[in-house]
């Protein structure tokens, strides 16, 4: 059974913090041909400050890859490569990792299998309430054990979970010095990674310094490579327009930019990697007593929407309707929406379902008008209110009475997870690279016992998920896709548009993994 997750973690998941921690899907490598600069400094623009660098906290998890290693690493093509572990094997309930020799923590102490097992146990203990770790670890309880003589770490899950390697294997490993003093992790790093945090300033900047002798990075990457920066400085730049200006003027070397500012960066010789996203995942409240608990009405409402028009509004231009609930490059991603979403004549389906239009054009059934409360928040994406407005227009033309509400993010969270006072919510897609990440949002109990805030109930989905959980890694993709197709057919949710953002480099080359996460050992500074 999935663990309970506090609202702050829910919103972290809904606004894609989990993406940065998931090790699946396609990435990319930037390119430039100018000579390399040895022992230089690379400045990176970050959109928000990092109040804690604890890799198991909500905020520190996004920066953990500079100072902490995991047992395995995601490669840009979505495969897994060696990290702290030289080899590994897994079933649906167990995983075993054999450590590379000669790994040391940043304080110089050797890393043992027992130390790794201790970190896994600490991060997975629900009593510790480690929000950042929960976005990585499996949703079932597990135990970790070690054999120091054989340098092996073993993990056993309490129930089948097909992605143990891509969850447990991707957790940042904190060394014993950090676990002995957990509070020190806010302002200091205790890991085996290629960099060490050497300067912390409230609100930024934050400075990392390279480690000498490091040779156990992704697929054996080292810090002795020419062009690898000696220092990485993270500066807080909240506005995408400011980050774009700094890239163009050389004020920073790397920044993640989305929205219309991307157009200004074209043609200036910047390196870039594309980051696929999904804009505007929409849920329909299926709780008893809400009108959209009726699957006939739900399917008719989805059929009435102009999906191409919604996609154009969502991306602010020529948009493409989303193909799946997750972004392109996520594990098991497939072109499912067009083949399985309802496309019936909405007015005819409503008449067959007992709805009639009154003299004033309003839809009624059993004397009651169709009223829908449609909510969204610009905090989850600047185009989402416009997407909701177009939805409301389509449904009003059909005869529905739509109350369009634009909320602050806290009010939206309250409506989703506490009051349940909504019929449709247009939010940001959960940024899950693994299909199992969506399961608690589409099944199981509603808040406060679970995450199924729209009270989705789909027996076909549940049965297929139960089968998929007994498979290992990508072997179950066909089953996962059949489960997602069942959700589309029932109009349980609607992803609006395929989106794109980019990671840009000035005088730098680098590789990224799913979600645009930089691979630190891939960064090279050029003249």
DRENBA-48701 format. One line per field, with one value per residue (C-alpha): residue number from 1; residue in one letter; x, y negated, z negated. Coordinates in pm, whole numbers. Example, Ala and Ser with C-alpha at 12.3 -4.5 7.8 and 13.67 -1.06 7.14 Angstrom:
<nodes>
i: c(1_2)
aa: c(A_S)
xx: c(1230_1367)
yy: c(450_106)
zz: c(-780_-714)
</nodes>
This chain:
<nodes>
i: c(1_2_3_4_5_6_7_8_9_10_11_12_13_14_15_16_17_18_19_20_21_22_23_24_25_26_27_28_29_30_31_32_33_34_35_36_37_38_39_40_41_42_43_44_45_46_47_48_49_50_51_52_53_54_55_56_57_58_59_60_61_62_63_64_65_66_67_68_69_70_71_72_73_74_75_76_77_78_79_80_81_82_83_84_85_86_87_88_89_90_91_92_93_94_95_96_97_98_99_100_101_102_103_104_105_106_107_108_109_110_111_112_113_114_115_116_117_118_119_120_121_122_123_124_125_126_127_128_129_130_131_132_133_134_135_136_137_138_139_140_141_142_143_144_145_146_147_148_149_150_151_152_153_154_155_156_157_158_159_160_161_162_163_164_165_166_167_168_169_170_171_172_173_174_175_176_177_178_179_180_181_182_183_184_185_186_187_188_189_190_191_192_193_194_195_196_197_198_199_200_201_202_203_204_205_206_207_208_209_210_211_212_213_214_215_216_217_218_219_220_221_222_223_224_225_226_227_228_229_230_231_232_233_234_235_236_237_238_239_240_241_242_243_244_245_246_247_248_249_250_251_252_253_254_255_256_257_258_259_260_261_262_263_264_265_266_267_268_269_270_271_272_273_274_275_276_277_278_279_280_281_282_283_284_285_286_287_288_289_290_291_292_293_294_295_296_297_298_299_300_301_302_303_304_305_306_307_308_309_310_311_312_313_314_315_316_317_318_319_320_321_322_323_324_325_326_327_328_329_330_331_332_333_334_335_336_337_338_339_340_341_342_343_344_345_346_347_348_349_350_351_352_353_354_355_356_357_358_359_360_361_362_363_364_365_366_367_368_369_370_371_372_373_374_375_376_377_378_379_380_381_382_383_384_385_386_387_388_389_390_391_392_393_394_395_396_397_398_399_400_401_402_403_404_405_406_407_408_409_410_411_412_413_414_415_416_417_418_419_420_421_422_423_424_425_426_427_428_429_430_431_432_433_434_435_436_437_438_439_440_441_442_443_444_445_446_447_448_449_450_451_452_453_454_455_456_457_458_459_460_461_462_463_464_465_466_467_468_469_470_471_472_473_474_475_476_477_478_479_480_481_482_483_484_485_486_487_488_489_490_491_492_493_494_495_496_497_498_499_500_501_502_503_504_505_506_507_508_509_510_511_512_513_514_515_516_517_518_519_520_521_522_523_524_525_526_527)
aa: c(X_X_X_X_X_X_X_X_X_X_X_X_X_X_X_X_X_X_X_X_X_X_X_X_X_X_X_X_X_X_X_X_X_X_X_X_X_X_X_X_X_X_X_X_X_X_X_X_X_X_X_X_X_X_X_X_X_X_X_X_X_X_X_X_X_X_X_X_X_X_X_X_X_X_X_X_X_X_X_X_X_X_X_X_X_X_X_X_X_X_X_X_X_X_X_X_X_X_X_X_X_X_X_X_X_X_X_X_X_X_X_X_X_X_X_X_X_X_X_X_X_X_X_X_X_X_X_X_X_X_X_X_X_X_X_X_X_X_X_X_X_X_X_X_X_X_X_X_X_X_X_X_X_X_X_X_X_X_X_X_X_X_X_X_X_X_X_X_X_X_X_X_X_X_X_X_X_X_X_X_X_X_X_X_X_X_X_X_X_X_X_X_X_X_X_X_X_X_X_X_X_X_X_X_X_X_X_X_X_X_X_X_X_X_X_X_X_X_X_X_X_X_X_X_X_X_X_X_X_X_X_X_X_X_X_X_X_X_X_X_X_X_X_X_X_X_X_X_X_X_X_X_X_X_X_X_X_X_X_X_X_X_X_X_X_X_X_X_X_X_X_X_X_X_X_X_X_X_X_X_X_X_X_X_X_X_X_X_X_X_X_X_X_X_X_X_X_X_X_X_X_X_X_X_X_X_X_X_X_X_X_X_X_X_X_X_X_X_X_X_X_X_X_X_X_X_X_X_X_X_X_X_X_X_X_X_X_X_X_X_X_X_X_X_X_X_X_X_X_X_X_X_X_X_X_X_X_X_X_X_X_X_X_X_X_X_X_X_X_X_X_X_X_X_X_X_X_X_X_X_X_X_X_X_X_X_X_X_X_X_X_X_X_X_X_X_X_X_X_X_X_X_X_X_X_X_X_X_X_X_X_X_X_X_X_X_X_X_X_X_X_X_X_X_X_X_X_X_X_X_X_X_X_X_X_X_X_X_X_X_X_X_X_X_X_X_X_X_X_X_X_X_X_X_X_X_X_X_X_X_X_X_X_X_X_X_X_X_X_X_X_X_X_X_X_X_X_X_X_X_X_X_X_X_X_X_X_X_X_X_X_X_X_X_X_X_X_X_X_X_X_X_X_X_X_X_X_X_X_X_X_X_X_X_X_X_X_X_X_X_X_X_X_X_X_X_X)
xx: c(0_143_264_72_233_185_42_379_510_198_255_621_516_249_491_751_1011_996_1106_1444_1493_1369_1619_1435_1366_1565_1817_2054_2404_2494_2781_3034_3382_3591_3896_3848_3927_4086_4005_3753_3427_3082_2794_2447_2118_1863_1500_1465_1681_1786_1726_1863_2112_1999_1951_1654_1469_1221_1466_1805_1702_1720_2087_2201_2366_2659_2775_2607_2623_2366_2413_2332_2295_2057_2224_2096_1938_1734_1943_2115_2493_2725_2756_2858_2756_2961_2685_2327_2035_1668_1335_993_1068_1448_1751_2121_2408_2783_2987_3285_3615_3801_3505_3559_3336_3422_3585_3819_3659_3595_3235_3120_2817_2695_2710_2498_2242_2227_2153_1879_1720_1735_1585_1310_1196_852_918_1189_941_1201_1002_1279_1363_998_991_1261_1199_941_590_612_812_1153_1448_1817_2105_2478_2767_3087_3309_3146_3071_2706_2387_2056_1706_1383_1043_739_527_601_747_891_1130_1351_1669_1528_1413_1635_1923_1884_1866_2154_2370_2462_2786_2796_2927_2608_2379_2552_2467_2158_2119_2462_2327_2146_2468_2731_2754_2861_2861_3079_2994_3227_3179_3162_2957_3216_3011_2652_2489_2121_1938_2247_2498_2606_2951_3071_3438_3557_3703_4044_4081_3714_3679_3342_3098_2841_2995_3329_3346_3628_3707_4044_3890_4009_3756_3568_3507_3694_3405_3032_2845_2465_2294_1923_1757_1377_1276_1322_1371_1659_1818_1795_1960_2243_2304_2323_2562_2778_2657_2593_2711_2405_2034_1701_1464_1102_824_853_1205_1337_1281_1528_1803_1790_2073_2326_2553_2428_2439_2094_1921_1543_1333_992_703_326_121_-213_-305_-678_-864_-1240_-1391_-1564_-1678_-2039_-2276_-2054_-2192_-1875_-1901_-2122_-1890_-2138_-2123_-1744_-1688_-1927_-1750_-1412_-1554_-1681_-1336_-1122_-801_-591_-715_-643_-291_-229_-335_-134_199_127_154_122_63_38_-215_-46_-8_24_-4_375_620_789_1088_929_947_675_562_330_90_-230_-457_-573_-661_-845_-997_-1374_-1454_-1830_-2092_-2123_-2476_-2611_-2437_-2587_-2937_-2888_-2776_-3096_-2978_-3198_-3154_-3409_-3559_-3273_-3016_-2907_-2846_-3070_-3138_-3424_-3492_-3141_-2908_-2551_-2319_-1942_-1681_-1360_-1051_-687_-392_-139_118_121_171_99_-117_-340_-609_-646_-671_-946_-1125_-1135_-1265_-1538_-1633_-1668_-1879_-2095_-2172_-2287_-2526_-2330_-2323_-1949_-1808_-1450_-1226_-860_-703_-379_-169_-258_-630_-598_-425_-704_-971_-790_-684_-916_-1252_-1287_-1493_-1424_-1552_-1257_-903_-647_-308_47_128_293_647_687_932_796_435_407_429_77_-85_-178_-335_-555_-646_-666_-813_-891_-726_-646_-573_-434_-353_-652_-798_-1035_-1167_-1087_-1232_-1146_-1145_-978_-690_-654_-642_-382_-167_-173_-35_222_357_462_687_1038_1144_1041_906_568_537_260_55_123_10_-309_-377_-329_-555_-833_-807_-829_-1136_-1317_-1210_-1051_-807_-693_-334_-356_-35_316_553_922_1172_1547_1877_2108_2483_2713_3068_2975_2886_2698_2460_2119_1889_1509_1363_1670_1889_2254_2509_2784_3072_2966_3005_3290_3390_3504_3686)
yy: c(0_-345_-553_-861_-1175_-1525_-1798_-1965_-1645_-1607_-1944_-1869_-1564_-1754_-2026_-1781_-1766_-1394_-1428_-1549_-1241_-978_-789_-699_-836_-1017_-1291_-1476_-1612_-1965_-2041_-2307_-2290_-2561_-2461_-2344_-2543_-2347_-2416_-2688_-2800_-2727_-2945_-2788_-2978_-2812_-2927_-2904_-2906_-2592_-2638_-2290_-2071_-1759_-1519_-1358_-1688_-1844_-2113_-1945_-1650_-1859_-1950_-1616_-1496_-1736_-1592_-1253_-935_-660_-289_-325_-625_-707_-752_-1011_-732_-605_-297_-245_-257_-188_-420_-310_36_212_468_534_766_745_926_785_812_813_623_686_444_517_208_85_99_-199_-439_-708_-963_-1332_-1309_-1037_-738_-426_-355_-11_195_152_-227_-206_20_-218_-512_-318_-217_-571_-725_-464_-488_-658_-789_-1018_-1199_-1257_-1417_-1423_-1057_-959_-1101_-847_-536_-266_-306_26_90_251_371_334_557_572_813_612_907_940_566_640_456_644_495_688_530_623_648_673_353_371_76_143_69_-260_-370_-229_-230_-604_-724_-960_-782_-984_-880_-784_-1127_-1284_-1022_-1069_-1443_-1481_-1852_-1920_-1814_-2147_-2341_-2074_-1768_-1422_-1209_-1029_-1258_-1451_-1783_-1910_-2208_-2464_-2783_-2843_-3186_-3224_-3295_-3198_-3175_-2822_-2695_-2341_-2242_-1939_-1634_-1502_-1128_-1066_-775_-605_-832_-725_-438_-506_-884_-1066_-1423_-1410_-1484_-1803_-2083_-1962_-2273_-2304_-2506_-2513_-2819_-2807_-3148_-3207_-3363_-3339_-3494_-3303_-3634_-3727_-3385_-3425_-3768_-3629_-3348_-3597_-3828_-3555_-3623_-3251_-2946_-2718_-2783_-2603_-2825_-2763_-2963_-3246_-3341_-3034_-3210_-3484_-3226_-3081_-3168_-3283_-2980_-2842_-2471_-2333_-2011_-1977_-1876_-1721_-1811_-1765_-2081_-2084_-1742_-1766_-1556_-1504_-1465_-1127_-1142_-1031_-1323_-1511_-1520_-1381_-1063_-963_-809_-890_-1260_-1250_-1098_-1346_-1642_-1521_-1455_-1813_-1966_-2105_-1922_-2093_-2434_-2355_-2243_-2565_-2772_-2558_-2612_-2962_-2870_-2569_-2290_-1914_-1731_-1515_-1148_-1005_-1106_-1134_-1328_-1190_-981_-852_-477_-293_-618_-547_-722_-633_-937_-957_-590_-567_-903_-934_-1099_-1054_-1312_-1482_-1619_-1283_-1097_-1338_-1288_-911_-955_-1136_-1497_-1750_-2115_-2351_-2650_-2871_-2624_-2475_-2104_-1939_-1588_-1496_-1868_-1954_-2174_-2065_-2282_-2233_-2402_-2430_-2540_-2606_-2816_-3022_-2912_-2574_-2729_-3074_-2939_-2716_-2981_-3034_-2657_-2642_-2935_-2757_-2440_-2643_-2796_-2455_-2316_-2630_-2596_-2241_-2372_-2335_-2607_-2640_-2829_-2918_-2976_-3083_-3004_-3060_-2745_-2694_-2730_-2482_-2233_-2279_-2211_-1902_-1739_-1873_-2022_-1829_-2127_-2098_-1914_-1973_-2077_-2182_-2138_-2044_-1687_-1469_-1454_-1081_-904_-567_-458_-332_-694_-762_-468_-642_-930_-698_-432_-363_-579_-949_-1200_-1200_-826_-840_-1056_-974_-1325_-1283_-951_-770_-419_-197_179_253_17_169_524_439_251_556_762_499_482_846_775_633_302_257_612_485_184_342_401_50_-97_110_-23_-383_-317_-210_-547_-731_-534_-619_-987_-963_-1240_-1441_-1556_-1870_-1933_-1819_-2091_-2170_-2357_-2366_-2356_-2610_-2647_-2943_-2820_-2483_-2133_-1885_-1590_-1578_-1297_-1286_-1612_-1814_-1713_-1789_-1510_-1686_-1476_-1560_-1939_-2091_-2458_-2600_-2917)
zz: c(0_88_-201_-304_-174_-319_-91_-40_113_324_481_526_724_916_1015_1139_867_906_1264_1161_949_1189_1394_1709_2050_2309_2243_2468_2504_2608_2841_2928_3080_2914_2699_2341_2027_1743_1377_1462_1299_1439_1322_1332_1295_1066_1056_677_369_184_-190_-263_-79_-263_31_-143_-187_56_170_140_354_671_611_471_792_750_417_384_589_624_675_1046_1275_1560_1896_2145_2351_2054_1976_1642_1602_1311_1017_672_789_1056_1116_1009_1059_963_953_872_498_459_581_521_586_582_498_694_500_356_319_58_-108_-90_-435_-304_-477_-264_-168_-284_-193_-552_-512_-197_-365_-659_-425_-245_-576_-712_-397_-377_-739_-737_-1089_-950_-719_-446_-166_95_41_83_435_529_322_402_266_77_-242_-198_-402_-321_-433_-361_-330_-371_-283_59_91_166_68_85_84_28_91_-117_200_572_715_1066_1054_752_948_1079_733_459_706_773_412_322_65_-244_-412_-783_-891_-757_-908_-1243_-1229_-1005_-1081_-932_-591_-551_-497_-428_-203_-317_-5_245_538_773_592_235_115_4_-28_-131_-128_-225_99_301_448_357_451_516_549_744_568_675_728_805_1049_985_1164_1425_1625_1452_1517_1337_1233_1414_1754_1933_1923_1616_1402_1075_933_994_867_845_852_791_1097_1056_1390_1716_1901_1670_1711_2089_2071_1858_2107_2395_2210_2054_1700_1652_1843_1798_1742_1784_1986_2084_2245_2498_2384_2567_2899_2801_2748_3099_3335_3073_3075_2744_2674_2593_2491_2524_2222_2303_2071_2048_1995_1820_1683_1607_1349_1315_968_952_590_524_569_814_1170_1332_1130_1425_1690_1970_1883_1841_2183_2344_2184_2312_2659_2674_2625_2906_2813_3080_2973_2609_2699_2893_2592_2349_2527_2654_3020_3244_2997_3020_2801_2538_2626_2274_1910_1877_2090_2398_2289_1970_1926_2124_2291_2585_2824_2638_2620_2982_2999_2666_2571_2634_2968_2982_3078_2739_2783_2899_2614_2362_2501_2480_2120_2022_2055_2229_2322_2170_2349_2234_2371_2039_1993_1736_1611_1379_1349_1230_1441_1513_1305_1313_1093_1298_1106_1189_1076_1274_1015_1191_1535_1682_1967_1753_1680_2055_2108_1846_2009_2345_2176_2009_2344_2512_2226_2204_2574_2502_2234_1909_1644_1575_1277_1373_1070_1072_735_556_523_152_232_518_289_35_298_427_102_-166_-65_266_387_758_1060_1292_1199_1459_1303_1385_1474_1211_1337_1309_1535_1416_1479_1124_1004_1128_948_618_813_1019_761_392_117_139_-96_-380_-361_-6_295_517_484_782_643_968_971_1267_1199_1535_1449_1101_1236_1500_1248_1020_1309_1409_1053_1082_1382_1380_1532_1898_1937_1819_2050_2258_1942_1809_2142_2142_1792_1907_2208_1970_1797_2128_2236_1914_1934_1590_1679_1980_2053_2265_2460_2538_2424_2449_2239_2279_2090_2255_2234_2301_2366_2214_2321_2105_2103_1939_1832_1819_1693_1794_1498_1564_1539_1339_1471_1828_1793_1995_2005_2340_2441)
</nodes>
